[in-house]
Amino acid sequence: MGGRLWLGAAALLVSAVTAAFAADLPSELAPGGKLDSSTAHLAEGLMPPEILAYYSKGEFSSRIVDWPNGAYQLDEDFRRASEENLTRLDVDDSGLMIDKSTGQYPEHVSGHPFPKIDPADPKAATKIVWNVLYLIYSHLTSSRFDVNLAFLHRGGLDRLLRLKVFYNYFDGQKRRWLPKENPNGFLQQYIAAAESPQDVYGTTNLTWRFKGAKRDLLWAYVPALRRIRSVSPTNRSDGFLGSDITQDDGPYFDGKPTEFEWKLIGEGEVLRFADPYSLEGNVQRVPQPDGSVRTPISFEGHVFGAEDPSWKGVAWAPIAPVLAKRPVWIVEGTPKDRYYLFGKVELMVDKEHFQGVYNRKFSWQGELMQDFIPTGFLTQEHRSADGDRSTMWSAQVTYFSGINFKADRATNVNFGEKGNSMDQLVPYPKNFFDYQALYRFGK
């Protein structure tokens, strides 16, 4: 379906994303143009209204660029695996991805699990969410990096935390990149450890996610208590370290699909945030002795408003990211657990490659509470020493913003200053993510 956003009648009542009209952008919003207070009226239906409102008020301003279909490159192994998945995979009534031949969670999946989405398929929304997750596993890859977690009020910075982050994936990548052993049936492991300021130094979170329907296991170590405590998976909807970003946000959406009821509520076109350096292919990669691949962060400008003393808009406004028009699916997820903080999440997902675009969160009464806005990236090819070619996300400008509309504040995540780096295809030691890791990082 062409045009801007289309949503079913029920979704219109709840989410207030309105109107569908001509697919062609006005010249002011075409690549080379700019979205700001003078052009915001032309963009109705091209982004969530709560985000467009920032532009209307002069609080956001973004350059518009081109992101054509076909620019997102997939390596030959990824494409071949996606084709094989067309007849191999399905989802069961609980929302679990299964191998049709066994009725069980697949032993190994790479590529898009469900590369072709039929809007008439009652399982379409669930399949889209699985595609979102497996794109993250494949193109983020097992990785390590440092990030800044900026707590922001409308006028500036309240607090800045520095975190070390580690992702380890047991599926979604080529077998050669996966951990050699997986006796516990892990799907992913994750560590986030605070390095500064001193009052949170050593605070560490550890997550284990399993293949199949088994619920996540989560632990937290708080140095002041010198204790490790188990955390309920329901708490993944709470603010991480008191921020407005949750563990279920992750790189975009990192919830467990089986813990939501999903439905497809619309499709259309939106203006989404993107890394201009990634779109231009202007990202360096450096092989490391352990077999990982390092991306040095050379960007020296301001990512968001609070970093620029001359900025007049809200503190969390994107400065370095650009906007590009992309086609999206719109899916709605209702948590099965009534103790989950949000009563509904609404995900806008790129129709071509299934990268996340907007993540909107509503109360159980249907009121908009928060948005989580990720940055979009293209892939870049990596050639290993033996000639293997793989594609992974390439990044310089990272802008991830959790906006709390009720409190009129936000939490932004980015790589921070020039000289930092992101490592991908990291071969972690076998015990790196074990229970004792909380003590190692907490010291």
N, C-alpha and C positions, 0 to 999 in steps of 0.2 A: 504494500500500500504506500503510495507516495504521500507527499505533504508533510505537515508538521506532526505534532503528537496526536495520536488517536487513542482514546481510552473508552472502555465500556461505560455504560450509564452509571453503574454502581460506583466505579472508580472515580467518575467525575464528581460525585457527591462528596467523596471522602478526601481526595487528594488535591482537588482544585487546580489541576493542570488542565488548561482549556484550549479549545479551538484547533481546528485543522484547516489549513488553507495552502496556497500554492507552494510547491516544492522549491521553486527558484528563490534564492535570497535577493532582497533589494540590493542595489549596487553598494549602498553604504555598509552592508553586512557581508559582502562578498570578500574573498581573500584579498588582503591589502587594506580592508576597511577596519573600522574600530567600533566596538560596542561600548557606549558610555551614555551619559544622561541625554545626549542629543539624538541618539539612535535607538535607545531602549524600547521605544514604542513600536519599532519595526520588528522586534524580536519576540513578541508575544507568541506563546506556544512553542518556542525554540529552546526553552530551558525551564526548570521548575520556577514557578512565579515568585517564591521566596528568595531565590537567587537573582532573578531578573530585577527584583525590587531594589537590590543594592546598586545596580547600574542606573536605574531610574532616578535614584536619589544622589547620584554622583559619588557613591561610596566605593564602587568597583569601576575599573576601566581596563579593557583588554583589547589587544591587537588580534585580528582575525586572519587565519592562514588557511591554506588548502591541505586537506588530508584525504586524498582520493582513494577509492577502493583499489586494492591491489598493491598499495604501498607497504602493507604489513606482510612481511615475507615469512614463509614457513619452509623449513628444510624438507628434503625429499622423504626422509624417514617419517617425519611428522605427517606429511600428506598421505603417505602410503598407509600408515597406521589408522588415520582418520577414515580412509576408505574401508579398511577391514572392519572397523568398529560399526559401520552402517548395518551389517547383518549379524554382528556378534553380541552387541550390548542392548540392554533394556533397563527399565526401572520397575520395581515391583510396587505393590499397593502401599507400602510404607514409605516409598520414595527412595529406597536403597538401589543403587546401581548394581546390576547383576549381569553375569555371563549367561546368555540364553541356554547354553549347553549344560550348565550345572545348576542354575538357579541360585548361585552363590556370588558373593562379591568377586570380581575378576582377580586372578592372580597377578596380572600386570596390565596396565593401560597406559598407552601413550597416544599422542594426537588428541583431536577433539573426540570425546566419547560419543557425541551425538552431532555429527557435522551438518546434518540437514534437519531443520526444525519445521514441522508442519503445524501451522497455527490451529488446525482442527484437531490435533492430537491432544487428548485430555492430559497427557503426561508432558506436554511441551514445556511448561514452565519449569518443572523439576529437571528436565534434561538441560535446559538453559543454565540452571544453577550449577549442575555438575560440570558443564563446559567452562563456566567461570572459574571454578576451583582448579580444574586440571590445566587451564591455561596458566594460572599462577604457578602451579607446581612445575610446569614445563619451562616457562619463560622467565620466571624469577630465578628458578633453580635453587638448590641448596646453597645458602648464601650467608654472608656475615657483613655487617656494616654498623657504623655509628650514626645516630640521629639526634637531632635536637627536638625536644618536646616543649613547645612554647605555649604557656597559659596566657591568654589574651583577654583583656577587656576592650571595650570599644575604642578607647583612646590610646592603648599601648600594651606593653608587656607587664604581666604580673609576676611571672616566674619562668625560669628556663631550666629544664632538666636535660642532662646528657645521658643517653642510653646506648648500651651495646646490645645488638640484636643478632640472633642466630636462628636460621631456619634449616631444617633437615627433612628432606622429602624422600619417601620410600616408594613413590609411584609417580607417574606422569612424565618421567624423563626416560631417555634411552637406558637400557639395562646397564650399560657400561658406566653410567654416572651414578647409579643407585648404590646404597650400602650393600656390601656382599652378603650380610646375614640379616635376617629379620624374624627371629623365632617368636617374637611377641605379636606379630601381625600389625606393626605400626603403619600408619599412613603418613604421619608427619610428627616432628618434634620441634619445639620452639622454646627459646630462652630470651627474655628481655631483662637486662641487669642495669640498674641505675649507677652511674659513675659520679655524678655531681648534681646538685650541690651536696655538701657534706651531710646534711640532715637526712638524706635519702640514700646515701652511698651504700651499696651492697644489697639494697632491696631488689629481690630477684623473683621472677615468675617463670615457672616451667610448665609446659603443656605437652601431654602425650595424646595424640589422636590415633585411633585404630581403624583398620579396614573393617567393613561390616557395620553392624548396628550398635556395637558396644559404645557406651558413652565415653566422652573425654575424661582423662584424669588431669587435674590441675593442682599445683602446689605453689605456695608463696613463702618466701623467707624474708622476715623483717628483722634487721640487725638489732634494733632496740630491744626486741623480745628474745632474740637468739633462739628462735623456734621456727620450725617448718610447720605450716598448717595446710591441710587439704582445703581446696576451694570447690564449691559446687559448680558444675558446668553452667547452671542457670546464671551464675555471676559473670559469665562472659558478656552479658549485656550491660554490666556496670561500668562506670568510667575507670579506665586504667590509671592507677596512681592518682585518682582524684581528677582526672582530665575529662574532657568531653569526647574522647575516643575510646571505644570499647575493644575488648579482645576479639569480638565477633566482627569487627571491622577489618583488622589485619591490613593487607594491601588493598582491599576493597570490601569484600564480604568473605568472611572466614567461618561462618556458622556451619553447623552440621546439617546437610539438607534434610535428613530424616527427622529432624526436630521441628520442622515447619510443614504446614500445608501450603502448597504452592498453586497459583493459578496465573495464567497469562491474561493480562488485562488490556494490553494495547501494543502499538508499535508506532513508529514515526521517525522524525529526524530532530536532532537537538544540536545545539552548540555545546561542545564539551571542552574541558581544560586539557592541555597537552604540553609536553616538554618541547620547546622549539629546537633545541640541540638534537634531540632524538629524531624529530621529524626531518631534520637536515642531514642526518647521518654523521653529525659532528661529535662523535664520542670515541675516545681512545680506549684500547684494550691492551693489557700487558700480562702475558703468561707468568705464573708464579711457580716457584720450585716444587710446591706440593701438588701441582696439577690444576689448581684453581686459576681463574682469570680475573684480573683486577681492572676496575675502571677508576682511574684517578678523577677526582672532582676538581675541575679547573675553572668552573663558573665563579666569577667574582662579584656579581651584581646582587641586588636585593630580590629575594624570592617573594616576600609578602610585606604589607604595609608597615608593620611595626619596625622593620629593619631599615626603613628609609626615613630619616628625619624630616624630609620635605613632603612626605605623603600626607594628604588631607582627608582621605577616606577612612573607613574602619580599619582597625589594626590587622585583621586577618585577611584583608583583600589580597588577591593574587596580583603580583606585579610582573614577575618574569614569565609565568605560564601564558600561553596563547589560547585562543579559542578556535575550534575547527568544527564544521558541521559533519555529523556522523549519523547513520541510520541505527535505530535502537529497537530492541524488544523491551517491553515493560512488564515485569512480573511482580506479583504480590505474595508475600509470605506471612502466614499467621502462625505464631509459635504454638506448639502443642502444650507447652508448660505455661500455665497461667501465672506463674511466678516470674516469668521473663519480664524484663522492665518494659519492653515495647509490645504493643498489641498488634502491630503490623509493621513490616518493612516493605518498601517499594524500591525495586532495583531496576535501573535502566542499564541495559547491556548492549554493547555493540553487536549488530547483527552479522557482521562479516567475520570477526575473529573472537567475539565473546569477552572482550576486555570490559571491565566495569566502568560506568560513566557517572551515575549519581546513585546514592544510597540514602533514601528518605525514611525516617522513622516516626511512627505515630503512636500515641497513647492507646490504651485499650478502649477509650471513648472516641477515638478517631481524630484526636487533635494532633497536628504536626508538632513534634518536639525537637527533632534534630535532623541535620543532614550530615552525611560524610561524603566529602568530595575528593576523589583521587586524581592523580595526574595520569594522562595517557601517554604511552610510549610506543615506538616502533621497535622492531627487532633488528639485530645486527648479527651477521654471520661470524661464527668462531670456527677457525680451522685448527684442529689439534695436530700434534706432531706427526701422527700417523695418517693424516689426510682426511680424517672424519670432519664433516661439516655439520654444525648445529647452529640454530638460531636462538638467541636469548634477548630479553629486553635490554635496551641500551638507554642509559639515563645520565643526565647532568642536573636538570632542574626538577626537584621533587617538591610537590606541593600537595599535602594531604591535610584537609581541614575538617575537623569535627565542629560543627556550628550548633550551639545550643540557643534556640530561638526564645525559649522561655526566660533564660537568664541573660540574654543579649551578650553572649561571650562565645569564645571559640578556643580550640586547641589546634595548633598547627604543627605538622611534622615536616622536617626537611633534613638534608644531609649536613647542613651547616656550612662552615667556612671552607674556602679553597684549601686543598691539601688532604682532605678526607678522601675516602675511597670506598667502593663497594666490591666485594669479592663474590664471584659466582662459581658454580661447579665445585664447591668446597668438599673435599673428602674428609669428613669428620672422624676422629678416633671413635672406636666402638663405645666407649663409656662416657663420651662427652656430655650426653644428655641424660645421664642417669640421675637418680635421686640425690646423690652426693654432690652433684653440680651446684645445687643451691647453697651448700656450705662453701664450696670453692669460690663462687662469685660473691658470696656474702661476706667474706673476710675483708 
